[in-house]
Amino acid sequence: MSFSTARFQRSIVLDGTPAALWPLLSDTNRVNRMMGLPASERVEAGENATLAIRARYMGVPVAWREPPFQWVFEQWFVSERIFDAPFPVSRVVVRTALVPQGQQTRVDVDVVVESRWFAGWLAAHLVVARQFLDDMLKVYRIFERAAAMGRIPPARSQPRVSAARLQAAQGRLAQLGVAGPLAESLVQHIRTAADADVVKMRPFVLADQWRADRQEVLRLCLYATRAGLLDLEWDVVCPGCRGITERATTLGELAHEAHCAACNIHYHLNFDEAVELRFSVSPDIREAYDATYCVGGPANTRHIAAQLRVPAGGQADVALRLAPGAYRIRAVGAAGQADVDVREGGAGELALALGQPAPTATATLAAGGGSIQLANPTDADMLVLVEERTWTTYAASAAIVTAMAEFRTLFSSEVLSPGVGMAVRTMTFLFSDLKDSTAIYDSIGDAPAYARVRDHFALMRRIIDERHGTLVKTIGDAVMAVFPSAGDAGEAAVAIQREFTLGEIAQGRPALRVKLGLHRGPCIVVNANGLLDYFGSTVNTAARIQGESLGGDIVLSSAVMEDEAVRAMVERERAQVEPFERQLKGISQLAMLHRLWLPEAARLAATPPAGQADRRTPHRAEGGLPPAPQGW
């Protein structure tokens, strides 16, 4: 039983809307660090998602249990710490609420302190009421200025940076051909950012902060690692809580599966979601303390829009301000989930009974102003999450990184262990072949023909690299390339055909007829003789689709053709689209394919060789083909 309970309240009005301030105010790890609170020394998972944490405060060991944070996106968040004896304070609850006031936000902080004896009561009134709340509001004021400038707060004290080593590493980076404003931004970031912002850096987050292209910042970080400015690591991410469960310095250290102690689940690794590349400043350049000051704040799991505890036999009404998107509602430890699409014109209210079979149909909720009524008829408290169904777009996944030409060039030794195959949910494969290459050798001679074929490979590699793909291997006159994005693969295919028609003609040479086929889907990435390679039915199908090309055209599977970026490209290029069906060799299902002719290729294409005329005419299944998408 507590000695007494004290409550303290403070408010501050900040310039900026809740949307602008939430990313910083909800970053409780950053808040605690800037307030000078102690870092966690040990964190263990307990029952009911509670964490057991140990730290030192003013040299004195302190231990506490921390139930899961509760919050509603851009509105409020609550933390609770239950301290072990003999610490004089038994329990502290801090609630922070963001109340919109036009272009400003009133931030209300409410602290409840339960003390074991008089020393705790005295500490509450002297430390919490004064120093703790004063320090918190000072940090919030710093965040106000940072949000107005659109940047992260700098380090509060001067970081310890080796200027000579930093300059030398920047010079090596320039020798690798990487210089200019982006490189300067990275160097300035290393000089001035707080420790937490130079360890485990996510390149796509940096890119958004710098308003730069994400792929270019990722490329910069890869070169900076080779120059000795950064170190890289592979983080294994839990599909449940999306926390980091393991870290590896090389791909070869990764295993087939991992275990998350917080969720108590084993899961198989895949390259799309479960493995992410992050970067930290090299310790030779700067001392940076990798410490955790808060484990469970909202900023640690940004995919969760709301997290709250619904008491046994009780209910909770939650007003949400969500952006349009795909979400799900689930209770931790309970089976099932309710899928919700948040959109304009969605339902204003949604009622759910926890512990009951989830609805089979996807519900809708109004964007920006829907509410959810949660009823818990069970005899146990339930922790409920409203989270995004889609995976984060801020992660440089292993699927993206390993498909980059720069990664394969700079880190050629980075491969999986023999026998370990990683699943990739979605990649786009481009297969090419040079049509009538034998005739080229016969017509101009071996040496000139070989030079032309060699130049054709070099040009294709450049085009593929420029569109964020990588040339995996060549097989005779054929090329296999991979892209994380179907849109980039389509753009590469257009550039290849354009270069080998108009580009060749502009140089006074006859056009080369290149056969191209694209397909998209899941695959397996493996270590094949010391190189990363891809296998699976998607790869086999892509190779077969390339066989349906006539030369000068581009043949796409329906999976590629349905991609939004590809559709926009087809319309922009005013490409002629010929849908047709084929029974591909070794593939049981009939394939629906789409042959694209660019305007210049259609004009230059000669009558198909004898025996292939039927392939220019789309095969029509009984009842005819479905119409092409509108506007094509």
ABEGO torsion letter per residue (X at the ends): XBABBBBBBBBBBBBEBAAAAAAAAABAAAAAAAAGBBBBABBBBBBGGBBBBBBBBGGBBBBBBBBBBBBBBGABBBBBBBBBOABABABBBBBBBBBBBEABBBBBBBBBBBBABAAAAAAAAAAAABAAAAAAAAAAAAAAAAAAAGBBBBBABBBBBBAAAAAAAAAAAAAAGBBEAAAAAAAAAAAABBAAAABGBBAAAAAAAAGBBAAAAAAAAAAAAAAGABBBBBBBBBAAAGBBABBBABAAABBABBBBAAAGBBBBBBAAAABBBBBBBBAAABBBBBBBABAABAAABAABABBBBBBBGBBBBBBBBBBBEBBBBBBBGBBEBBBBBBBBGBBABBBBBBGBBBBABBBBBBBGABBBBBBBABABBBBBBBBBABBBAABBBAAAAAABAAAAAABAABBBBBGBBBBBABBBBBBBBBBGAAAAAAAAEAAAAAAAAAAAAAAAAAAAAAAGBBBABBBEABBBBBBABAAAAAAAAAAAAAAABAAAAAAGBBBBBBBBBBBBEBBBBBBBGGBBBBBEAAAAAAAAAAAABAEGBBBBBAAAAABAAAAAAAAAAGBBBBBBBBBBBGBABBBBBBBBBBAAAAAABBBBBBGAAAAABBBBBBGEBBBBBBGX
